[in-house]
Amino acid sequence: MVVAIRLPVRVVVFLVVLPARLVWDACATAARWLGRAVFRPLGRALLWAGRAVFVWPLVGLWRYVLVPLGRALAWLGNLVVVVPAGWLYRYVLGPLGHALGWVYARVLTPFGHGLTWVLHGIAAVCGAIGLGVSAALSWLARYLVVVPCAWVYRWVLTPLGHAVARCAAALAWLVGAAVTGIGTGLYWITRILFVLPLLAVWRRVLVPVGRVLAVVAREILDALGHAWRVAGYVSLAVGRFLSALFRWAVVEPVRLVYTHVLTPVGHTVRDAVLRPAAAAAHVAGHAVRQSLASARLTLRQARADLRRVLVGERRPAREENLREPIGGDTRTLGSSTTALTKD
């Protein structure tokens, strides 16, 4: 029976589980990609924004506002509270406390000792009176209350309680016998009408059905596990096939086109068009720069000629060697008055 149930159950479960496993693997792959490409950068950006919006302003507020303010308040509190309090304690409260201590030690303590001695005497007298009164009251209470109550308890209440207890025991035995008989009858009626039929249904119906259902449930669970594992292998194979198909259908053609078409075309365009165009642009720019330089030189010469015509020739400046003193007794390399060439 187990073999007859196992194969159909596994086939049906595999057909049901395979699409679910494919969808699960696709969702897991998409979730990993989203976590790596979207959520992780978004989390880093949010973390940076949180630091920029909350942490850094709070740190700046603590460092540049609260700490200096706290130090200023501490200094002000020391100046306003601590120093006056110390002065008050040193020059007011200290002498006042010493004076109060002297009064307590020299005046109040002897007075208290005397008052204590007087109160002890009064308490001793009152205690003696109280002991006498309490002894008299205890004697009266013993012979007026305790002894009569003990006699009543021993000779009246105890026999009465024994009689009541015997009557109650007999009544309880009668009630117990009646309840036992009724309970025995109800037990057998309940057993015959309910317990034995339910026991027969449990043994003959529910236990076999439960065993069959347990076998079916165990086979379904085993089939689910087996189908999930097989669907995992199938999903892995399908994923690898789709990856290879995408690589050979899209990636490899793009790589081949880039390698064998776009790269040679780009090199050809660079060598045949861009480099000659750049060289021509460089030559043209050099020619333009030379033309502009010659034009500036011509303009400068024309401006100098115009100034010479309008103002006149500028006198040349007298060339003077400011580092050598003027006079006939200067020391030069050609004279013989230096310390090195002196005869």
KEMI-193913 format. One record per residue (C-alpha): residue in one letter; x, y, z. Coordinates in steps of 0.25 Angstrom, whole numbers, padded with zeros to 4 digits, always signed. Layout:
aXYZ ...
//
This chain:
m+0000+0000+0000 v+0011+0009+0003 v+0018+0007-0011 a+0004+0009-0017 i+0002+0022-0010 r+0017+0027-0012 l+0018+0028-0027 p+0005+0036-0030 v+0007+0045-0018 r+0021+0049-0022 v+0018+0051-0037 v+0006+0060-0033 v+0014+0068-0023 f+0026+0069-0032 l+0017+0076-0043 v+0011+0085-0032 v+0024+0088-0025 l+0033+0091-0038 p+0027+0104-0042 a+0027+0109-0028 r+0042+0105-0026 l+0045+0113-0040 v+0037+0125-0035 w+0044+0124-0021 d+0058+0123-0027 a+0055+0135-0037 c+0050+0143-0025 a+0062+0140-0017 t+0071+0144-0028 a+0064+0157-0031 a+0064+0160-0016 r+0079+0157-0015 w+0081+0167-0027 l+0072+0177-0021 g+0079+0176-0008 r+0093+0177-0014 a+0090+0188-0024 v+0078+0196-0018 f+0076+0194-0003 r+0091+0194+0001 p+0094+0207-0006 l+0081+0213-0001 g+0084+0209+0013 r+0098+0215+0012 a+0092+0228+0007 l+0081+0228+0017 l+0092+0226+0028 w+0100+0237+0023 a+0088+0246+0022 g+0084+0242+0036 r+0098+0246+0041 a+0098+0259+0033 v+0084+0263+0038 f+0084+0257+0053 v+0098+0253+0058 w+0107+0264+0053 p+0098+0276+0057 l+0096+0269+0071 v+0111+0267+0072 g+0113+0282+0068 l+0103+0286+0077 w+0109+0278+0089 r+0123+0283+0085 y+0122+0297+0082 v+0109+0301+0090 l+0106+0292+0102 v+0120+0290+0106 p+0124+0304+0107 l+0111+0308+0113 g+0112+0297+0123 r+0126+0302+0127 a+0121+0317+0127 l+0109+0312+0136 a+0119+0304+0145 w+0128+0316+0147 l+0116+0325+0150 g+0110+0315+0160 n+0124+0314+0167 l+0124+0329+0167 v+0110+0331+0171 v+0107+0319+0180 v+0119+0312+0185 v+0128+0323+0189 p+0116+0331+0197 a+0112+0317+0203 g+0127+0315+0207 w+0128+0328+0213 l+0114+0327+0220 y+0118+0313+0226 r+0132+0318+0230 y+0128+0332+0237 v+0113+0330+0241 l+0109+0315+0242 g+0122+0310+0248 p+0122+0320+0260 l+0107+0318+0262 g+0109+0303+0262 h+0120+0304+0272 a+0111+0313+0281 l+0099+0303+0280 g+0109+0292+0283 w+0114+0299+0296 v+0099+0302+0300 y+0095+0287+0298 a+0108+0282+0305 r+0108+0292+0317 v+0093+0295+0319 l+0083+0285+0312 t+0091+0272+0315 p+0091+0274+0331 f+0076+0279+0330 g+0073+0266+0322 h+0080+0257+0332 g+0073+0263+0344 l+0059+0262+0337 t+0062+0247+0333 w+0065+0244+0348 v+0052+0250+0352 l+0044+0243+0341 h+0051+0229+0345 g+0046+0231+0360 i+0032+0234+0355 a+0032+0222+0346 a+0037+0213+0357 v+0025+0218+0366 c+0015+0216+0355 g+0021+0202+0351 a+0019+0197+0366 i+0005+0202+0366 g+0002+0196+0353 l+0008+0182+0357 g-0001+0182+0369 v-0014+0186+0361 s-0010+0175+0350 a-0008+0164+0361 a-0022+0167+0367 l-0029+0168+0354 s-0022+0155+0349 w-0027+0148+0362 l-0041+0153+0360 a-0041+0149+0345 r-0036+0135+0349 y-0047+0131+0359 l-0058+0139+0353 v-0056+0135+0338 v-0046+0125+0335 v-0050+0114+0346 p-0065+0115+0342 c-0062+0114+0328 a-0053+0102+0329 w-0064+0095+0338 v-0075+0098+0327 y-0065+0093+0316 r-0062+0080+0323 w-0075+0076+0329 v-0085+0082+0319 l-0079+0085+0305 t-0070+0073+0304 p-0081+0062+0306 l-0090+0070+0297 g-0080+0071+0286 h-0077+0056+0287 a-0092+0053+0285 v-0093+0062+0273 a-0080+0056+0267 r-0086+0042+0268 c-0099+0046+0261 a-0092+0053+0250 a-0083+0041+0248 a-0095+0032+0247 l-0102+0042+0237 a-0090+0043+0229 w-0089+0027+0228 l-0103+0027+0223 v-0101+0038+0213 g-0088+0031+0208 a-0095+0018+0206 a-0106+0024+0198 v-0096+0032+0189 t-0087+0020+0187 g-0099+0012+0182 i-0104+0023+0173 g-0090+0026+0168 t-0088+0011+0165 g-0101+0011+0157 l-0097+0023+0149 y-0083+0018+0146 w-0089+0005+0140 i-0100+0012+0132 t-0089+0022+0127 r-0079+0011+0124 i-0090+0003+0116 l-0096+0015+0109 f-0084+0023+0106 v-0070+0018+0109 l-0072+0004+0102 p-0077+0009+0089 l-0067+0020+0089 l-0056+0010+0092 a-0061+0001+0081 v-0061+0013+0071 w-0047+0017+0075 r-0042+0003+0073 r-0049-0001+0061 v-0050+0012+0053 l-0042+0023+0057 v-0029+0016+0060 p-0029+0009+0046 v-0033+0022+0039 g-0022+0029+0047 r-0011+0019+0043 v-0015+0021+0028 l-0015+0036+0029 a-0002+0036+0036 v+0004+0027+0025 v-0002+0037+0015 a+0003+0049+0022 r+0017+0043+0024 e+0017+0040+0009 i+0012+0054+0005 l+0023+0061+0014 d+0034+0052+0008 a+0029+0055-0006 l+0029+0070-0003 g+0043+0069+0002 h+0048+0060-0010 a+0040+0069-0020 w+0046+0082-0013 r+0060+0076-0015 v+0058+0071-0029 a+0052+0085-0033 g+0064+0091-0027 y+0073+0083-0037 v+0063+0086-0048 s+0063+0101-0044 l+0078+0101-0044 a+0079+0095-0058 v+0069+0104-0063 g+0076+0116-0058 r+0089+0112-0063 f+0083+0109-0077 l+0076+0123-0077 s+0090+0129-0073 a+0097+0122-0084 l+0086+0125-0094 f+0087+0140-0090 r+0102+0140-0090 w+0103+0133-0104 a+0091+0141-0110 v+0094+0155-0105 v+0107+0156-0098 e+0116+0148-0107 p+0110+0155-0120 v+0112+0169-0113 r+0126+0165-0109 l+0130+0160-0123 v+0124+0172-0130 y+0131+0181-0120 t+0144+0173-0122 h+0144+0170-0137 v+0136+0182-0143 l+0135+0194-0134 t+0149+0194-0129 p+0155+0193-0143 v+0146+0203-0148 g+0149+0212-0137 h+0164+0210-0139 t+0162+0213-0154 v+0154+0226-0151 r+0165+0230-0141 d+0176+0228-0150 a+0170+0233-0163 v+0161+0244-0158 l+0163+0249-0144 r+0179+0249-0144 p+0180+0257-0158 a+0169+0266-0153 a+0176+0268-0140 a+0189+0271-0148 a+0182+0280-0157 a+0176+0288-0146 h+0189+0289-0139 v+0196+0294-0152 a+0185+0304-0154 g+0185+0308-0139 h+0201+0310-0141 a+0199+0319-0153 v+0188+0327-0147 r+0197+0329-0134 q+0208+0334-0144 s+0199+0343-0151 l+0194+0349-0138 a+0208+0351-0133 s+0213+0358-0146 a+0200+0366-0146 r+0203+0370-0131 l+0218+0373-0135 t+0213+0382-0147 l+0203+0389-0138 r+0214+0392-0127 q+0224+0397-0138 a+0213+0406-0143 r+0209+0411-0130 a+0224+0414-0127 d+0226+0422-0140 l+0214+0430-0137 r+0219+0434-0123 r+0232+0437-0129 v+0226+0446-0139 l+0217+0453-0129 v+0226+0454-0117 g+0240+0453-0122 e+0252+0443-0120 r+0253+0439-0106 r+0267+0442-0100 p+0274+0430-0096 a+0276+0428-0081 r+0290+0429-0076 e+0297+0416-0073 e+0303+0417-0059 n+0308+0406-0050 l+0302+0409-0037 r+0310+0398-0030 e+0323+0405-0032 p+0326+0419-0026 i+0329+0430-0035 g+0343+0436-0035 g+0357+0434-0039 d+0362+0426-0027 t+0352+0414-0029 r+0357+0400-0027 t+0356+0392-0039 l+0362+0379-0044 g+0371+0387-0053 s+0377+0396-0042 s+0389+0393-0033 t+0383+0398-0020 t+0376+0386-0016 a+0381+0377-0005 l+0383+0366-0015 t+0391+0374-0025 k+0398+0383-0016 d+0414+0384-0018 
//
